[in-house]
Amino acid sequence: MAKGKTITFTWTKTAGTTYQCRVDTTVKQQKGTAGKPGKKAIPWKACASPYQVKTGALKKGDHTFYLRAKRNGVTDKTPAAKKFKVK
């Protein structure tokens, strides 16, 4: 996928289920604990199908889209994952 484009992820919705998405799991930050470089967890965001990711906001290289479901107050502990590459 070229930088500056949009990639769309779709899935089959299940009644009574909400979904959360994120791209990648962590992001490097300039200063972590004790003023040293570290990583910060990327939060989950509510999402719906179709879900679009703008590649312009991502660095070149490999990335992973994650999708998890929540139903009756229970969150799926094994999210679906789809890898993609930004060129």
PDB file with one MODEL, atoms N, CA, C and O in Angstrom:
MODEL        1
ATOM      1  N   MET A   1       0.849  -1.164   0.000  1.00  0.00           N
ATOM      2  CA  MET A   1       0.000   0.000   0.000  1.00  0.00           C
ATOM      3  C   MET A   1       0.899   1.232   0.000  1.00  0.00           C
ATOM      4  O   MET A   1       1.809   1.344   0.821  1.00  0.00           O
ATOM      5  N   ALA A   2       0.645   2.131  -0.900  1.00  0.00           N
ATOM      6  CA  ALA A   2       1.457   3.340  -1.023  1.00  0.00           C
ATOM      7  C   ALA A   2       1.140   4.341   0.085  1.00  0.00           C
ATOM      8  O   ALA A   2       0.003   4.437   0.548  1.00  0.00           O
ATOM      9  N   LYS A   3       2.157   5.076   0.497  1.00  0.00           N
ATOM     10  CA  LYS A   3       1.972   6.118   1.506  1.00  0.00           C
ATOM     11  C   LYS A   3       1.040   7.182   0.940  1.00  0.00           C
ATOM     12  O   LYS A   3       1.131   7.513  -0.242  1.00  0.00           O
ATOM     13  N   GLY A   4       0.148   7.720   1.762  1.00  0.00           N
ATOM     14  CA  GLY A   4      -0.785   8.745   1.322  1.00  0.00           C
ATOM     15  C   GLY A   4      -2.078   8.177   0.768  1.00  0.00           C
ATOM     16  O   GLY A   4      -2.913   8.925   0.260  1.00  0.00           O
ATOM     17  N   LYS A   5      -2.254   6.881   0.857  1.00  0.00           N
ATOM     18  CA  LYS A   5      -3.471   6.222   0.386  1.00  0.00           C
ATOM     19  C   LYS A   5      -4.328   5.813   1.581  1.00  0.00           C
ATOM     20  O   LYS A   5      -3.962   6.041   2.734  1.00  0.00           O
ATOM     21  N   THR A   6      -5.466   5.210   1.286  1.00  0.00           N
ATOM     22  CA  THR A   6      -6.359   4.718   2.331  1.00  0.00           C
ATOM     23  C   THR A   6      -6.566   3.225   2.136  1.00  0.00           C
ATOM     24  O   THR A   6      -6.798   2.765   1.019  1.00  0.00           O
ATOM     25  N   ILE A   7      -6.481   2.469   3.229  1.00  0.00           N
ATOM     26  CA  ILE A   7      -6.757   1.037   3.189  1.00  0.00           C
ATOM     27  C   ILE A   7      -8.044   0.806   3.985  1.00  0.00           C
ATOM     28  O   ILE A   7      -8.232   1.389   5.052  1.00  0.00           O
ATOM     29  N   THR A   8      -8.919  -0.040   3.465  1.00  0.00           N
ATOM     30  CA  THR A   8     -10.211  -0.285   4.101  1.00  0.00           C
ATOM     31  C   THR A   8     -10.288  -1.721   4.603  1.00  0.00           C
ATOM     32  O   THR A   8      -9.980  -2.666   3.876  1.00  0.00           O
ATOM     33  N   PHE A   9     -10.701  -1.868   5.852  1.00  0.00           N
ATOM     34  CA  PHE A   9     -10.902  -3.182   6.462  1.00  0.00           C
ATOM     35  C   PHE A   9     -12.395  -3.380   6.680  1.00  0.00           C
ATOM     36  O   PHE A   9     -13.088  -2.474   7.143  1.00  0.00           O
ATOM     37  N   THR A  10     -12.885  -4.563   6.346  1.00  0.00           N
ATOM     38  CA  THR A  10     -14.303  -4.876   6.541  1.00  0.00           C
ATOM     39  C   THR A  10     -14.436  -6.206   7.272  1.00  0.00           C
ATOM     40  O   THR A  10     -13.556  -7.064   7.197  1.00  0.00           O
ATOM     41  N   TRP A  11     -15.539  -6.359   7.974  1.00  0.00           N
ATOM     42  CA  TRP A  11     -15.836  -7.612   8.662  1.00  0.00           C
ATOM     43  C   TRP A  11     -17.345  -7.756   8.759  1.00  0.00           C
ATOM     44  O   TRP A  11     -18.088  -6.794   8.565  1.00  0.00           O
ATOM     45  N   THR A  12     -17.788  -8.970   9.063  1.00  0.00           N
ATOM     46  CA  THR A  12     -19.209  -9.249   9.215  1.00  0.00           C
ATOM     47  C   THR A  12     -19.627  -8.873  10.625  1.00  0.00           C
ATOM     48  O   THR A  12     -19.047  -9.346  11.603  1.00  0.00           O
ATOM     49  N   LYS A  13     -20.628  -8.027  10.721  1.00  0.00           N
ATOM     50  CA  LYS A  13     -21.103  -7.570  12.024  1.00  0.00           C
ATOM     51  C   LYS A  13     -22.028  -8.617  12.641  1.00  0.00           C
ATOM     52  O   LYS A  13     -22.764  -9.307  11.937  1.00  0.00           O
ATOM     53  N   THR A  14     -21.977  -8.720  13.970  1.00  0.00           N
ATOM     54  CA  THR A  14     -22.862  -9.600  14.717  1.00  0.00           C
ATOM     55  C   THR A  14     -23.749  -8.730  15.593  1.00  0.00           C
ATOM     56  O   THR A  14     -23.255  -7.847  16.294  1.00  0.00           O
ATOM     57  N   ALA A  15     -25.053  -8.974  15.560  1.00  0.00           N
ATOM     58  CA  ALA A  15     -26.000  -8.184  16.361  1.00  0.00           C
ATOM     59  C   ALA A  15     -25.613  -8.231  17.837  1.00  0.00           C
ATOM     60  O   ALA A  15     -25.242  -9.282  18.362  1.00  0.00           O
ATOM     61  N   GLY A  16     -25.704  -7.074  18.500  1.00  0.00           N
ATOM     62  CA  GLY A  16     -25.413  -6.985  19.927  1.00  0.00           C
ATOM     63  C   GLY A  16     -23.934  -6.928  20.263  1.00  0.00           C
ATOM     64  O   GLY A  16     -23.561  -6.983  21.435  1.00  0.00           O
ATOM     65  N   THR A  17     -23.092  -6.817  19.251  1.00  0.00           N
ATOM     66  CA  THR A  17     -21.644  -6.787  19.452  1.00  0.00           C
ATOM     67  C   THR A  17     -21.097  -5.429  19.043  1.00  0.00           C
ATOM     68  O   THR A  17     -21.494  -4.873  18.019  1.00  0.00           O
ATOM     69  N   THR A  18     -20.183  -4.896  19.850  1.00  0.00           N
ATOM     70  CA  THR A  18     -19.476  -3.673  19.480  1.00  0.00           C
ATOM     71  C   THR A  18     -18.036  -4.060  19.154  1.00  0.00           C
ATOM     72  O   THR A  18     -17.560  -5.129  19.536  1.00  0.00           O
ATOM     73  N   TYR A  19     -17.358  -3.167  18.440  1.00  0.00           N
ATOM     74  CA  TYR A  19     -16.010  -3.485  17.975  1.00  0.00           C
ATOM     75  C   TYR A  19     -15.036  -2.371  18.329  1.00  0.00           C
ATOM     76  O   TYR A  19     -15.402  -1.200  18.429  1.00  0.00           O
ATOM     77  N   GLN A  20     -13.776  -2.777  18.517  1.00  0.00           N
ATOM     78  CA  GLN A  20     -12.695  -1.838  18.766  1.00  0.00           C
ATOM     79  C   GLN A  20     -11.546  -2.180  17.823  1.00  0.00           C
ATOM     80  O   GLN A  20     -11.269  -3.350  17.559  1.00  0.00           O
ATOM     81  N   CYS A  21     -10.880  -1.135  17.320  1.00  0.00           N
ATOM     82  CA  CYS A  21      -9.788  -1.309  16.357  1.00  0.00           C
ATOM     83  C   CYS A  21      -8.558  -0.530  16.803  1.00  0.00           C
ATOM     84  O   CYS A  21      -8.636   0.399  17.607  1.00  0.00           O
ATOM     85  N   ARG A  22      -7.432  -0.939  16.259  1.00  0.00           N
ATOM     86  CA  ARG A  22      -6.200  -0.157  16.360  1.00  0.00           C
ATOM     87  C   ARG A  22      -5.226  -0.668  15.308  1.00  0.00           C
ATOM     88  O   ARG A  22      -5.325  -1.803  14.841  1.00  0.00           O
ATOM     89  N   VAL A  23      -4.291   0.189  14.951  1.00  0.00           N
ATOM     90  CA  VAL A  23      -3.218  -0.197  14.040  1.00  0.00           C
ATOM     91  C   VAL A  23      -1.947  -0.234  14.871  1.00  0.00           C
ATOM     92  O   VAL A  23      -1.557   0.763  15.478  1.00  0.00           O
ATOM     93  N   ASP A  24      -1.308  -1.391  14.891  1.00  0.00           N
ATOM     94  CA  ASP A  24      -0.113  -1.644  15.692  1.00  0.00           C
ATOM     95  C   ASP A  24      -0.482  -1.643  17.178  1.00  0.00           C
ATOM     96  O   ASP A  24      -1.617  -1.330  17.534  1.00  0.00           O
ATOM     97  N   THR A  25       0.460  -1.987  18.031  1.00  0.00           N
ATOM     98  CA  THR A  25       0.173  -2.066  19.461  1.00  0.00           C
ATOM     99  C   THR A  25       0.915  -1.019  20.278  1.00  0.00           C
ATOM    100  O   THR A  25       0.455  -0.618  21.346  1.00  0.00           O
ATOM    101  N   THR A  26       2.070  -0.576  19.774  1.00  0.00           N
ATOM    102  CA  THR A  26       2.837   0.449  20.489  1.00  0.00           C
ATOM    103  C   THR A  26       3.420   1.445  19.496  1.00  0.00           C
ATOM    104  O   THR A  26       3.530   1.173  18.301  1.00  0.00           O
ATOM    105  N   VAL A  27       3.785   2.594  20.023  1.00  0.00           N
ATOM    106  CA  VAL A  27       4.448   3.615  19.221  1.00  0.00           C
ATOM    107  C   VAL A  27       5.655   4.103  20.020  1.00  0.00           C
ATOM    108  O   VAL A  27       5.580   4.252  21.239  1.00  0.00           O
ATOM    109  N   LYS A  28       6.763   4.349  19.330  1.00  0.00           N
ATOM    110  CA  LYS A  28       7.953   4.864  20.016  1.00  0.00           C
ATOM    111  C   LYS A  28       7.686   6.289  20.460  1.00  0.00           C
ATOM    112  O   LYS A  28       7.057   7.068  19.744  1.00  0.00           O
ATOM    113  N   GLN A  29       8.166   6.620  21.641  1.00  0.00           N
ATOM    114  CA  GLN A  29       8.054   7.997  22.114  1.00  0.00           C
ATOM    115  C   GLN A  29       9.436   8.506  22.477  1.00  0.00           C
ATOM    116  O   GLN A  29      10.323   7.732  22.837  1.00  0.00           O
ATOM    117  N   GLN A  30       9.609   9.810  22.379  1.00  0.00           N
ATOM    118  CA  GLN A  30      10.916  10.416  22.624  1.00  0.00           C
ATOM    119  C   GLN A  30      11.401  10.170  24.045  1.00  0.00           C
ATOM    120  O   GLN A  30      12.570   9.854  24.264  1.00  0.00           O
ATOM    121  N   LYS A  31      10.492  10.319  25.015  1.00  0.00           N
ATOM    122  CA  LYS A  31      10.883  10.123  26.405  1.00  0.00           C
ATOM    123  C   LYS A  31       9.875   9.211  27.084  1.00  0.00           C
ATOM    124  O   LYS A  31       8.675   9.485  27.105  1.00  0.00           O
ATOM    125  N   GLY A  32      10.384   8.136  27.630  1.00  0.00           N
ATOM    126  CA  GLY A  32       9.549   7.222  28.394  1.00  0.00           C
ATOM    127  C   GLY A  32       9.774   7.484  29.874  1.00  0.00           C
ATOM    128  O   GLY A  32       9.969   8.630  30.279  1.00  0.00           O
ATOM    129  N   THR A  33       9.748   6.450  30.669  1.00  0.00           N
ATOM    130  CA  THR A  33      10.003   6.601  32.094  1.00  0.00           C
ATOM    131  C   THR A  33      11.460   6.977  32.311  1.00  0.00           C
ATOM    132  O   THR A  33      12.334   6.538  31.563  1.00  0.00           O
ATOM    133  N   ALA A  34      11.719   7.759  33.296  1.00  0.00           N
ATOM    134  CA  ALA A  34      13.068   8.219  33.655  1.00  0.00           C
ATOM    135  C   ALA A  34      13.733   9.005  32.529  1.00  0.00           C
ATOM    136  O   ALA A  34      14.960   9.059  32.451  1.00  0.00           O
ATOM    137  N   GLY A  35      12.923   9.619  31.650  1.00  0.00           N
ATOM    138  CA  GLY A  35      13.461  10.458  30.596  1.00  0.00           C
ATOM    139  C   GLY A  35      14.136   9.725  29.455  1.00  0.00           C
ATOM    140  O   GLY A  35      14.752  10.355  28.595  1.00  0.00           O
ATOM    141  N   LYS A  36      14.032   8.396  29.431  1.00  0.00           N
ATOM    142  CA  LYS A  36      14.651   7.600  28.369  1.00  0.00           C
ATOM    143  C   LYS A  36      13.617   7.279  27.293  1.00  0.00           C
ATOM    144  O   LYS A  36      12.420   7.223  27.575  1.00  0.00           O
ATOM    145  N   PRO A  37      14.083   7.067  26.055  1.00  0.00           N
ATOM    146  CA  PRO A  37      13.136   6.679  25.001  1.00  0.00           C
ATOM    147  C   PRO A  37      12.399   5.402  25.396  1.00  0.00           C
ATOM    148  O   PRO A  37      12.958   4.525  26.056  1.00  0.00           O
ATOM    149  N   GLY A  38      11.155   5.313  24.989  1.00  0.00           N
ATOM    150  CA  GLY A  38      10.373   4.137  25.337  1.00  0.00           C
ATOM    151  C   GLY A  38       9.266   3.900  24.335  1.00  0.00           C
ATOM    152  O   GLY A  38       9.269   4.461  23.240  1.00  0.00           O
ATOM    153  N   LYS A  39       8.321   3.066  24.718  1.00  0.00           N
ATOM    154  CA  LYS A  39       7.180   2.773  23.865  1.00  0.00           C
ATOM    155  C   LYS A  39       5.896   3.057  24.628  1.00  0.00           C
ATOM    156  O   LYS A  39       5.819   2.868  25.842  1.00  0.00           O
ATOM    157  N   LYS A  40       4.903   3.508  23.899  1.00  0.00           N
ATOM    158  CA  LYS A  40       3.610   3.839  24.480  1.00  0.00           C
ATOM    159  C   LYS A  40       2.563   2.961  23.800  1.00  0.00           C
ATOM    160  O   LYS A  40       2.550   2.839  22.575  1.00  0.00           O
ATOM    161  N   ALA A  41       1.692   2.354  24.591  1.00  0.00           N
ATOM    162  CA  ALA A  41       0.631   1.510  24.034  1.00  0.00           C
ATOM    163  C   ALA A  41      -0.362   2.362  23.252  1.00  0.00           C
ATOM    164  O   ALA A  41      -0.748   3.444  23.692  1.00  0.00           O
ATOM    165  N   ILE A  42      -0.769   1.866  22.097  1.00  0.00           N
ATOM    166  CA  ILE A  42      -1.782   2.546  21.292  1.00  0.00           C
ATOM    167  C   ILE A  42      -3.145   2.111  21.815  1.00  0.00           C
ATOM    168  O   ILE A  42      -3.416   0.913  21.897  1.00  0.00           O
ATOM    169  N   PRO A  43      -4.008   3.062  22.170  1.00  0.00           N
ATOM    170  CA  PRO A  43      -5.307   2.686  22.735  1.00  0.00           C
ATOM    171  C   PRO A  43      -6.253   2.111  21.680  1.00  0.00           C
ATOM    172  O   PRO A  43      -6.136   2.408  20.491  1.00  0.00           O
ATOM    173  N   TRP A  44      -7.183   1.291  22.136  1.00  0.00           N
ATOM    174  CA  TRP A  44      -8.249   0.783  21.278  1.00  0.00           C
ATOM    175  C   TRP A  44      -9.262   1.895  21.067  1.00  0.00           C
ATOM    176  O   TRP A  44      -9.492   2.707  21.963  1.00  0.00           O
ATOM    177  N   LYS A  45      -9.878   1.936  19.869  1.00  0.00           N
ATOM    178  CA  LYS A  45     -10.917   2.922  19.555  1.00  0.00           C
ATOM    179  C   LYS A  45     -12.149   2.189  19.056  1.00  0.00           C
ATOM    180  O   LYS A  45     -12.044   1.189  18.345  1.00  0.00           O
ATOM    181  N   ALA A  46     -13.315   2.692  19.432  1.00  0.00           N
ATOM    182  CA  ALA A  46     -14.555   2.124  18.903  1.00  0.00           C
ATOM    183  C   ALA A  46     -14.533   2.257  17.386  1.00  0.00           C
ATOM    184  O   ALA A  46     -14.093   3.279  16.858  1.00  0.00           O
ATOM    185  N   CYS A  47     -15.002   1.239  16.688  1.00  0.00           N
ATOM    186  CA  CYS A  47     -14.992   1.283  15.227  1.00  0.00           C
ATOM    187  C   CYS A  47     -16.140   0.467  14.658  1.00  0.00           C
ATOM    188  O   CYS A  47     -16.782  -0.313  15.361  1.00  0.00           O
ATOM    189  N   ALA A  48     -16.381   0.664  13.379  1.00  0.00           N
ATOM    190  CA  ALA A  48     -17.428  -0.063  12.669  1.00  0.00           C
ATOM    191  C   ALA A  48     -16.916  -0.413  11.281  1.00  0.00           C
ATOM    192  O   ALA A  48     -16.016   0.238  10.752  1.00  0.00           O
ATOM    193  N   SER A  49     -17.499  -1.441  10.709  1.00  0.00           N
ATOM    194  CA  SER A  49     -17.143  -1.851   9.351  1.00  0.00           C
ATOM    195  C   SER A  49     -17.977  -1.073   8.341  1.00  0.00           C
ATOM    196  O   SER A  49     -19.194  -0.973   8.496  1.00  0.00           O
ATOM    197  N   PRO A  50     -17.344  -0.520   7.311  1.00  0.00           N
ATOM    198  CA  PRO A  50     -15.933  -0.565   6.941  1.00  0.00           C
ATOM    199  C   PRO A  50     -15.115   0.445   7.757  1.00  0.00           C
ATOM    200  O   PRO A  50     -15.618   1.507   8.125  1.00  0.00           O
ATOM    201  N   TYR A  51     -13.860   0.104   8.032  1.00  0.00           N
ATOM    202  CA  TYR A  51     -12.958   0.953   8.805  1.00  0.00           C
ATOM    203  C   TYR A  51     -11.787   1.335   7.910  1.00  0.00           C
ATOM    204  O   TYR A  51     -11.135   0.467   7.330  1.00  0.00           O
ATOM    205  N   GLN A  52     -11.523   2.630   7.798  1.00  0.00           N
ATOM    206  CA  GLN A  52     -10.463   3.098   6.909  1.00  0.00           C
ATOM    207  C   GLN A  52      -9.251   3.605   7.689  1.00  0.00           C
ATOM    208  O   GLN A  52      -9.383   4.274   8.714  1.00  0.00           O
ATOM    209  N   VAL A  53      -8.084   3.270   7.181  1.00  0.00           N
ATOM    210  CA  VAL A  53      -6.816   3.714   7.755  1.00  0.00           C
ATOM    211  C   VAL A  53      -6.096   4.531   6.692  1.00  0.00           C
ATOM    212  O   VAL A  53      -5.878   4.056   5.578  1.00  0.00           O
ATOM    213  N   LYS A  54      -5.729   5.757   7.038  1.00  0.00           N
ATOM    214  CA  LYS A  54      -4.974   6.613   6.119  1.00  0.00           C
ATOM    215  C   LYS A  54      -3.494   6.314   6.314  1.00  0.00           C
ATOM    216  O   LYS A  54      -2.949   6.517   7.399  1.00  0.00           O
ATOM    217  N   THR A  55      -2.854   5.837   5.269  1.00  0.00           N
ATOM    218  CA  THR A  55      -1.460   5.421   5.387  1.00  0.00           C
ATOM    219  C   THR A  55      -0.493   6.587   5.520  1.00  0.00           C
ATOM    220  O   THR A  55       0.652   6.386   5.925  1.00  0.00           O
ATOM    221  N   GLY A  56      -0.922   7.799   5.191  1.00  0.00           N
ATOM    222  CA  GLY A  56      -0.052   8.961   5.319  1.00  0.00           C
ATOM    223  C   GLY A  56       0.394   9.220   6.746  1.00  0.00           C
ATOM    224  O   GLY A  56       1.435   9.836   6.972  1.00  0.00           O
ATOM    225  N   ALA A  57      -0.395   8.750   7.718  1.00  0.00           N
ATOM    226  CA  ALA A  57      -0.070   8.949   9.126  1.00  0.00           C
ATOM    227  C   ALA A  57       0.876   7.868   9.655  1.00  0.00           C
ATOM    228  O   ALA A  57       1.316   7.938  10.802  1.00  0.00           O
ATOM    229  N   LEU A  58       1.187   6.877   8.829  1.00  0.00           N
ATOM    230  CA  LEU A  58       2.020   5.759   9.261  1.00  0.00           C
ATOM    231  C   LEU A  58       3.416   5.840   8.642  1.00  0.00           C
ATOM    232  O   LEU A  58       3.593   6.366   7.544  1.00  0.00           O
ATOM    233  N   LYS A  59       4.399   5.311   9.363  1.00  0.00           N
ATOM    234  CA  LYS A  59       5.751   5.228   8.820  1.00  0.00           C
ATOM    235  C   LYS A  59       5.801   4.114   7.786  1.00  0.00           C
ATOM    236  O   LYS A  59       4.997   3.183   7.825  1.00  0.00           O
ATOM    237  N   LYS A  60       6.743   4.215   6.869  1.00  0.00           N
ATOM    238  CA  LYS A  60       6.937   3.143   5.894  1.00  0.00           C
ATOM    239  C   LYS A  60       7.335   1.873   6.630  1.00  0.00           C
ATOM    240  O   LYS A  60       8.059   1.915   7.624  1.00  0.00           O
ATOM    241  N   GLY A  61       6.848   0.740   6.122  1.00  0.00           N
ATOM    242  CA  GLY A  61       7.192  -0.542   6.731  1.00  0.00           C
ATOM    243  C   GLY A  61       5.966  -1.368   7.052  1.00  0.00           C
ATOM    244  O   GLY A  61       4.864  -1.084   6.582  1.00  0.00           O
ATOM    245  N   ASP A  62       6.173  -2.400   7.864  1.00  0.00           N
ATOM    246  CA  ASP A  62       5.111  -3.337   8.217  1.00  0.00           C
ATOM    247  C   ASP A  62       4.246  -2.808   9.356  1.00  0.00           C
ATOM    248  O   ASP A  62       4.739  -2.197  10.304  1.00  0.00           O
ATOM    249  N   HIS A  63       2.952  -3.056   9.238  1.00  0.00           N
ATOM    250  CA  HIS A  63       1.978  -2.658  10.251  1.00  0.00           C
ATOM    251  C   HIS A  63       0.952  -3.769  10.409  1.00  0.00           C
ATOM    252  O   HIS A  63       0.847  -4.657   9.562  1.00  0.00           O
ATOM    253  N   THR A  64       0.191  -3.713  11.506  1.00  0.00           N
ATOM    254  CA  THR A  64      -0.865  -4.693  11.734  1.00  0.00           C
ATOM    255  C   THR A  64      -2.124  -3.986  12.191  1.00  0.00           C
ATOM    256  O   THR A  64      -2.088  -3.147  13.091  1.00  0.00           O
ATOM    257  N   PHE A  65      -3.249  -4.336  11.556  1.00  0.00           N
ATOM    258  CA  PHE A  65      -4.574  -3.857  11.953  1.00  0.00           C
ATOM    259  C   PHE A  65      -5.153  -4.902  12.898  1.00  0.00           C
ATOM    260  O   PHE A  65      -5.147  -6.095  12.594  1.00  0.00           O
ATOM    261  N   TYR A  66      -5.657  -4.448  14.052  1.00  0.00           N
ATOM    262  CA  TYR A  66      -6.265  -5.350  15.032  1.00  0.00           C
ATOM    263  C   TYR A  66      -7.738  -5.005  15.217  1.00  0.00           C
ATOM    264  O   TYR A  66      -8.121  -3.835  15.223  1.00  0.00           O
ATOM    265  N   LEU A  67      -8.551  -6.038  15.368  1.00  0.00           N
ATOM    266  CA  LEU A  67      -9.990  -5.887  15.588  1.00  0.00           C
ATOM    267  C   LEU A  67     -10.401  -6.822  16.713  1.00  0.00           C
ATOM    268  O   LEU A  67     -10.092  -8.014  16.689  1.00  0.00           O
ATOM    269  N   ARG A  68     -11.110  -6.267  17.708  1.00  0.00           N
ATOM    270  CA  ARG A  68     -11.643  -7.125  18.763  1.00  0.00           C
ATOM    271  C   ARG A  68     -13.111  -6.802  18.980  1.00  0.00           C
ATOM    272  O   ARG A  68     -13.568  -5.688  18.720  1.00  0.00           O
ATOM    273  N   ALA A  69     -13.832  -7.791  19.456  1.00  0.00           N
ATOM    274  CA  ALA A  69     -15.270  -7.667  19.669  1.00  0.00           C
ATOM    275  C   ALA A  69     -15.582  -7.608  21.158  1.00  0.00           C
ATOM    276  O   ALA A  69     -14.841  -8.131  21.990  1.00  0.00           O
ATOM    277  N   LYS A  70     -16.702  -6.954  21.470  1.00  0.00           N
ATOM    278  CA  LYS A  70     -17.164  -6.886  22.853  1.00  0.00           C
ATOM    279  C   LYS A  70     -18.667  -7.157  22.850  1.00  0.00           C
ATOM    280  O   LYS A  70     -19.429  -6.516  22.128  1.00  0.00           O
ATOM    281  N   ARG A  71     -19.072  -8.120  23.674  1.00  0.00           N
ATOM    282  CA  ARG A  71     -20.485  -8.487  23.738  1.00  0.00           C
ATOM    283  C   ARG A  71     -20.836  -8.866  25.170  1.00  0.00           C
ATOM    284  O   ARG A  71     -20.102  -9.606  25.825  1.00  0.00           O
ATOM    285  N   ASN A  72     -21.954  -8.357  25.642  1.00  0.00           N
ATOM    286  CA  ASN A  72     -22.417  -8.627  27.008  1.00  0.00           C
ATOM    287  C   ASN A  72     -21.340  -8.320  28.048  1.00  0.00           C
ATOM    288  O   ASN A  72     -21.208  -9.033  29.043  1.00  0.00           O
ATOM    289  N   GLY A  73     -20.572  -7.254  27.812  1.00  0.00           N
ATOM    290  CA  GLY A  73     -19.550  -6.832  28.757  1.00  0.00           C
ATOM    291  C   GLY A  73     -18.262  -7.634  28.705  1.00  0.00           C
ATOM    292  O   GLY A  73     -17.352  -7.392  29.498  1.00  0.00           O
ATOM    293  N   VAL A  74     -18.172  -8.580  27.792  1.00  0.00           N
ATOM    294  CA  VAL A  74     -16.977  -9.418  27.681  1.00  0.00           C
ATOM    295  C   VAL A  74     -16.204  -9.030  26.418  1.00  0.00           C
ATOM    296  O   VAL A  74     -16.757  -9.028  25.318  1.00  0.00           O
ATOM    297  N   THR A  75     -14.917  -8.702  26.588  1.00  0.00           N
ATOM    298  CA  THR A  75     -14.062  -8.321  25.464  1.00  0.00           C
ATOM    299  C   THR A  75     -13.242  -9.517  25.009  1.00  0.00           C
ATOM    300  O   THR A  75     -12.645 -10.220  25.825  1.00  0.00           O
ATOM    301  N   ASP A  76     -13.216  -9.741  23.714  1.00  0.00           N
ATOM    302  CA  ASP A  76     -12.437 -10.824  23.116  1.00  0.00           C
ATOM    303  C   ASP A  76     -10.964 -10.640  23.452  1.00  0.00           C
ATOM    304  O   ASP A  76     -10.405  -9.569  23.214  1.00  0.00           O
ATOM    305  N   LYS A  77     -10.336 -11.659  23.996  1.00  0.00           N
ATOM    306  CA  LYS A  77      -8.925 -11.570  24.388  1.00  0.00           C
ATOM    307  C   LYS A  77      -7.978 -11.959  23.260  1.00  0.00           C
ATOM    308  O   LYS A  77      -6.760 -11.850  23.404  1.00  0.00           O
ATOM    309  N   THR A  78      -8.531 -12.411  22.144  1.00  0.00           N
ATOM    310  CA  THR A  78      -7.701 -12.801  21.000  1.00  0.00           C
ATOM    311  C   THR A  78      -8.173 -12.046  19.761  1.00  0.00           C
ATOM    312  O   THR A  78      -8.895 -12.605  18.936  1.00  0.00           O
ATOM    313  N   PRO A  79      -7.772 -10.784  19.623  1.00  0.00           N
ATOM    314  CA  PRO A  79      -8.236  -9.984  18.487  1.00  0.00           C
ATOM    315  C   PRO A  79      -7.771 -10.549  17.144  1.00  0.00           C
ATOM    316  O   PRO A  79      -6.723 -11.187  17.044  1.00  0.00           O
ATOM    317  N   ALA A  80      -8.577 -10.295  16.126  1.00  0.00           N
ATOM    318  CA  ALA A  80      -8.183 -10.638  14.759  1.00  0.00           C
ATOM    319  C   ALA A  80      -7.067  -9.687  14.349  1.00  0.00           C
ATOM    320  O   ALA A  80      -7.028  -8.543  14.802  1.00  0.00           O
ATOM    321  N   ALA A  81      -6.167 -10.150  13.499  1.00  0.00           N
ATOM    322  CA  ALA A  81      -5.038  -9.328  13.059  1.00  0.00           C
ATOM    323  C   ALA A  81      -4.829  -9.492  11.558  1.00  0.00           C
ATOM    324  O   ALA A  81      -4.917 -10.597  11.023  1.00  0.00           O
ATOM    325  N   LYS A  82      -4.551  -8.377  10.890  1.00  0.00           N
ATOM    326  CA  LYS A  82      -4.281  -8.390   9.451  1.00  0.00           C
ATOM    327  C   LYS A  82      -3.052  -7.521   9.203  1.00  0.00           C
ATOM    328  O   LYS A  82      -3.059  -6.327   9.506  1.00  0.00           O
ATOM    329  N   LYS A  83      -2.007  -8.114   8.657  1.00  0.00           N
ATOM    330  CA  LYS A  83      -0.766  -7.382   8.384  1.00  0.00           C
ATOM    331  C   LYS A  83      -0.853  -6.667   7.040  1.00  0.00           C
ATOM    332  O   LYS A  83      -1.496  -7.145   6.106  1.00  0.00           O
ATOM    333  N   PHE A  84      -0.189  -5.504   6.961  1.00  0.00           N
ATOM    334  CA  PHE A  84      -0.077  -4.775   5.705  1.00  0.00           C
ATOM    335  C   PHE A  84       1.218  -3.971   5.727  1.00  0.00           C
ATOM    336  O   PHE A  84       1.818  -3.761   6.781  1.00  0.00           O
ATOM    337  N   LYS A  85       1.634  -3.530   4.554  1.00  0.00           N
ATOM    338  CA  LYS A  85       2.910  -2.816   4.431  1.00  0.00           C
ATOM    339  C   LYS A  85       2.691  -1.477   3.752  1.00  0.00           C
ATOM    340  O   LYS A  85       1.978  -1.386   2.753  1.00  0.00           O
ATOM    341  N   VAL A  86       3.310  -0.436   4.299  1.00  0.00           N
ATOM    342  CA  VAL A  86       3.271   0.896   3.700  1.00  0.00           C
ATOM    343  C   VAL A  86       4.603   1.092   2.983  1.00  0.00           C
ATOM    344  O   VAL A  86       5.670   0.926   3.575  1.00  0.00           O
ATOM    345  N   LYS A  87       4.525   1.449   1.690  1.00  0.00           N
ATOM    346  CA  LYS A  87       5.743   1.623   0.878  1.00  0.00           C
ATOM    347  C   LYS A  87       6.058   3.085   0.668  1.00  0.00           C
ATOM    348  O   LYS A  87       7.044   3.416   0.010  1.00  0.00           O
TER     349      LYS A  87
ENDMDL
END
